[in-house]
Amino acid sequence: MTRVVLDGAAAVLLLVGALQCLLGGLGVLRLPSLLSRMQAATKPQTLGLLLILAGAALRLPLDSAVTLLLVAVFQVITAPVLSQLLSRSAYRSGAVHPEILAADELADRMPREGPEPPQAP
C-alpha cells in the first residue's frame, strides 16, 4: 500500500515537473523581450527540474537520492546567478530596450555600451 502511494506521488511530481519545463520552453519561444525570455528560461525550468528530481528521489534508494539532492542544490545556486549575469551583459550591450522596462534600476549604476536609446519627445 505504501509503495502504491509513493509511486503515485512520484508520477504526479514527474508529470507536473515535465509540464513546468514545457511551459518554460513555450515561454522562451513566445515571449517578446529578451528579459522575459530569460525569466522563462530560468525560473520555470528550475522549478520543473526540482519537481522531477523529487519524483525520481521517491523511486530511488536513499543513497542515490542524496546525489539528486546535490544536483538540486547546484541547479538552484547556478541558474539564477547565470541568468543575472547574462541579463546584465545584455543590458550593457544595448540588447535591452529601456522603453519596455517598468523601472530602470541599473541606469545610474551601470553604463550602457551599446547604441544610445532613443530620447523621449
C-alpha positions as CSV (number, residue, x, y, z in Angstrom):
1,M,0.0,0.0,0.0
2,T,2.8,2.5,0.9
3,R,4.6,1.7,-2.3
4,V,1.5,2.4,-4.4
5,V,1.2,5.9,-2.7
6,L,4.9,6.6,-3.3
7,D,4.6,5.6,-6.9
8,G,1.5,7.8,-7.3
9,A,3.3,10.8,-5.7
10,A,6.4,10.2,-7.8
11,A,4.3,10.1,-11.0
12,V,2.5,13.3,-10.1
13,L,5.8,15.1,-9.3
14,L,7.3,13.8,-12.6
15,L,4.4,14.9,-14.7
16,V,4.0,18.3,-13.1
17,G,7.8,18.9,-13.4
18,A,7.7,18.0,-17.0
19,L,4.7,20.2,-17.6
20,Q,6.5,23.1,-15.9
21,C,9.6,22.6,-18.1
22,L,7.4,22.5,-21.2
23,L,5.7,25.8,-20.2
24,G,9.0,27.4,-19.6
25,G,10.2,26.3,-23.1
26,L,7.0,27.7,-24.6
27,G,7.6,30.9,-22.8
28,V,11.1,31.1,-24.3
29,L,9.5,30.8,-27.7
30,R,6.5,33.1,-27.3
31,L,7.6,35.9,-25.0
32,P,8.6,39.1,-26.9
33,S,11.6,40.6,-25.0
34,L,15.0,39.3,-24.0
35,L,14.5,39.8,-20.3
36,S,11.1,38.0,-20.2
37,R,12.7,35.1,-22.2
38,M,15.5,34.9,-19.6
39,Q,12.8,34.7,-16.9
40,A,11.1,31.9,-18.7
41,A,14.3,30.1,-19.3
42,T,15.4,30.0,-15.6
43,K,12.5,30.1,-13.1
44,P,10.1,27.5,-14.6
45,Q,12.9,25.3,-15.7
46,T,14.5,25.3,-12.2
47,L,11.2,24.5,-10.6
48,G,10.4,21.8,-13.1
49,L,13.8,20.2,-12.6
50,L,13.3,20.3,-8.8
51,L,9.9,18.6,-9.2
52,I,11.4,15.9,-11.5
53,L,14.3,15.3,-9.1
54,A,11.8,15.0,-6.2
55,G,9.8,12.5,-8.1
56,A,12.8,10.5,-9.1
57,A,14.1,10.6,-5.5
58,L,10.9,8.9,-4.3
59,R,11.6,6.0,-6.7
60,L,15.3,5.5,-5.8
61,P,17.0,4.2,-2.8
62,L,18.3,6.7,-0.2
63,D,21.9,6.5,-1.4
64,S,21.0,7.6,-4.9
65,A,18.5,10.2,-3.7
66,V,21.3,12.1,-1.9
67,T,23.0,12.6,-5.2
68,L,19.8,14.1,-6.6
69,L,19.8,16.5,-3.7
70,L,23.3,17.7,-4.7
71,V,22.1,18.2,-8.3
72,A,19.1,20.2,-7.0
73,V,21.3,22.4,-4.8
74,F,23.7,23.0,-7.7
75,Q,20.9,24.0,-10.0
76,V,19.3,26.4,-7.5
77,I,22.6,28.1,-6.9
78,T,23.8,28.4,-10.5
79,A,20.7,29.1,-12.6
80,P,19.7,32.4,-11.0
81,V,23.3,33.7,-10.9
82,L,23.9,32.9,-14.6
83,S,20.6,34.5,-15.5
84,Q,21.6,37.6,-13.7
85,L,25.0,37.8,-15.4
86,L,23.5,37.2,-18.8
87,S,20.8,39.8,-18.3
88,R,23.3,42.4,-17.1
89,S,25.5,41.7,-20.1
90,A,22.6,42.1,-22.4
91,Y,21.7,45.4,-20.7
92,R,25.2,46.7,-21.0
93,S,25.4,45.7,-24.7
94,G,22.2,47.6,-25.5
95,A,20.1,44.5,-26.3
96,V,17.6,45.5,-23.7
97,H,15.3,48.3,-24.9
98,P,14.7,50.8,-22.0
99,E,11.2,51.7,-23.1
100,I,10.0,48.2,-22.1
101,L,11.3,48.4,-18.6
102,A,8.9,49.4,-15.8
103,A,11.8,50.7,-13.7
104,D,15.5,51.0,-14.9
105,E,17.4,50.4,-11.6
106,L,20.7,49.9,-13.4
107,A,20.7,53.3,-15.2
108,D,22.7,55.1,-12.6
109,R,24.9,52.2,-11.6
110,M,25.9,50.7,-14.9
111,P,27.0,52.4,-18.1
112,R,25.5,51.1,-21.4
113,E,27.9,50.2,-24.1
114,G,25.5,49.6,-27.0
115,P,23.7,52.1,-29.2
116,E,22.1,55.1,-27.4
117,P,18.5,54.6,-26.6
118,P,16.0,56.9,-28.4
119,Q,15.1,60.0,-26.4
120,A,11.5,60.6,-25.4
121,P,9.9,63.7,-27.0
